Amino acid sequence: MSEVKIQKVAQTEDRSLPVFSELDQFLQRIRARAFDIFSGRDRAQGHAIDDWLAAERELCGAAGELVERDSEFLLNVALAGFAAKEVAVTATPRELIVRACSSNEAKSEPGGHDGTVRWSEFRSNDLYRRVALPEDIDVDQVTATFRNGLLSIVAAKAEAAARLPVKVDVATQPAAAVPLPAKPAAVETPHRSAAAA
C-alpha cells in the first residue's frame, strides 16, 4: 500500500494553491462540454443536470464513492493506470480534491501500428475529482492510501466541540440608581350629593 501526498489547506477561503485554478479550468471544460450536449439536443430545456453529469463522466473518468461514518468520511476513487506518485490530494475543511496526472507520454511501442490514427478514444490521463463534504473535517487528520488502482482517503470530522455553538455568558450589571418619580399625592375631592346637583 502506498502513501499519497496530501496538501492541507486550513481555511476554506484560501485558494492560493495551483490545484484550485487548475480545477476551475477543468470545471470550465465540463461547462463547455455540457453546453455542447445541450446544443446537440437543439437546446431542449429540462435536462441541465443530465447534461452536466454526462459531461462530467466523459471528462472525469474517475468513479468514486463517499461514505460517512460517525467520526469520519471515507472517499474511494478508482484511478486505474496511475501510480501513487502521480496522485495528489488537496483537503480543505469542506472539500477533497483528487488530482491524478500521468507522467507517461504516448510513445510508439515496437510492434505497434504503422498507420495513421483516424480516431481514438484515448484521452489525456490527467483527471480531477472534487467532492464537497456535508460537514467540516479536520484537515490535519486526513490520510490517503493507494492500492491496486484504488485511492482511499480517510478524513476525520472536525471535533464535535468545535462544531457546537459557543455559549457566551452575558454579565448583568446593576442599573444605576435612578430615582423613581414620586407617587402623586392623593387628592381628595369633595363628594357631591346627587341632590346638590
N, C-alpha and C positions, 0 to 999 in steps of 0.2 A: 504494500500500500504506500503510495507516495503522498507527501505533503504538498500543498498548493499555496502559493504566495497569496496573502490577503492584505489588501490596502484598507486600513481602517480610518474612517472619517468620523470624527466625534460629533460634528454638527451637521444636521440635515442641510442647512443653508450653504455649507462650504462646498462649492462646485469647482474648485481650483484644479483638481487632478485632470489630466488629459482624457481619461476614460469618459468623463461627463460630456465633453464636446464631441468626442467620437460617437458616443451613444446618441447624442442629439442629431448628428449627421445620419446615423443609421436609422433613427426614427423618421427622419425626413424621407429617406429612401422607401420606408414602409408606407408613409403617407402618399408618396407619388405613385407607388405600385397599387395601393388601394384605390386611388383616383383612376388609374388606368383600368382597373377591373370594373369600377363604377361606369366609366365611359364606354367600356365594351358592352355593357348592358343597355346602351342608349340612355344612360343616366336615369334609369328607373329608380325611384325613391324607395326607401324602406329596407334597404339591405346594407346599411353602413357598417354595422358590426361584422356581418358576414364578409364584406369586402376587406375590412381591416384584418380579420383573423386569417383569411386566405392569403393576404399579402405577407402577414407575419410568418405563417407556416412556410410560405415559399422562400422567404429571405432568411429566416432564423435557422430553421432546420434542427434545432435542439429541443428534443422533447424533455419536459420536466414535470416534477411533482412536488408540491409543498404540503407538508404535514405539520399540523400544530399539535404540540403536546402541552402538558400542564406548565412546564417551565422553559420550553424551548420550541424553536421551529427547526424542521429538517427539510432541506431543499435538495432534491436529487435531480441532476441534469445529465442526460445522455450525451457524451462527447466522443463518440467513436472516431478513431483516426487521429486523435490528439494525444500528445504526451503531457505529463504533468507540468513540465517546464513551459509549455505553450499555453497554459491556463492561468488566468489571474482572476481573483475575486475582489470586488470592492464592497465594503459594508458600511452603510450609514445607519443611523438609528431606525429608519423606516423603510429601507430597501436593500436588496442584494443585487449586485450586477456581476454577471459572469462574462468574461471576455476570453475567447479562445482564438488564438492566432497561429496558424500553421507556418512554420518556418521553411517548409519544403516547397520548392518551386517545381512546376511541371517540367519534367525532363523526358527526353526521348529515351526510352529503355531499349536496350539491344533486343532484337526480335520483335519490336513493336511494329506499328503500321508505317508504311512508306508514303501513304496517300495524303491528300488534303482533307482535313476535317470539315465536313459540310454542316454538321450540327453536333452539339454536345450538351448533355445535361449536367456536366461537371461545372461547378461554380467555385467562387472564392471560398477558401477554407476559413475565412475569418467570420466569426459569429459573435453576437451579443445576446444576452438574455437578462432582462431587468425584471425583478419580482418585487412588487410593492408589498409591504407587510402590514397586517392589520393592527399590530401593536409595536411599540418601541422595543428594540433589542439593545443589549449591552455590546457595543462593537468590540470591546476588549475581550469578550468571551466567545468570539466567532472562530470556529475551526473548519478546515476543509481538507478532505482526503480524496484521492483519485485512484480508482482501482478498476481495471478491466473496462476502461472507457466510461465509467460512471463517476461523476463528481458528486460527492456528498458534503453538504455544508450544514453544520450544526450551529445555530445562533441562539444563545441564551436570551430569554426575555429580560427586559430591564427589571431590576428588583421591584417587587410589589410596593415596598415602602417609597420608592422613588416615584411611583405612578399615583400614589394616593394623594388626595388633596391635603395641603398643609393647613393645620388649624392655627389660626392666629388669635391669640388672646388679646382682647381689647380691654385695657385697663380703664376703669371708670374713675374719674376724678370728681371729688365733691364739688358741687356747683358753688360758685361764690355766693356768700350770704347777701341776698338781695332782700331788702325789707319788703314785706307784703303790704299792699295798700291797706290802710286802716278800714276796718269794717264800719260802714256808715252807722251812726247812732240812730237808735230807734226814735222815730218822730211820732209823737202822739198826736193823733188827730181827734178833734172833738167829735163825739158821736152826735149825730143829729137824729133827732127822732122824726119819724115819719109824719107826726102831727105838726112839727115845726115847718116842714117844707111847704 
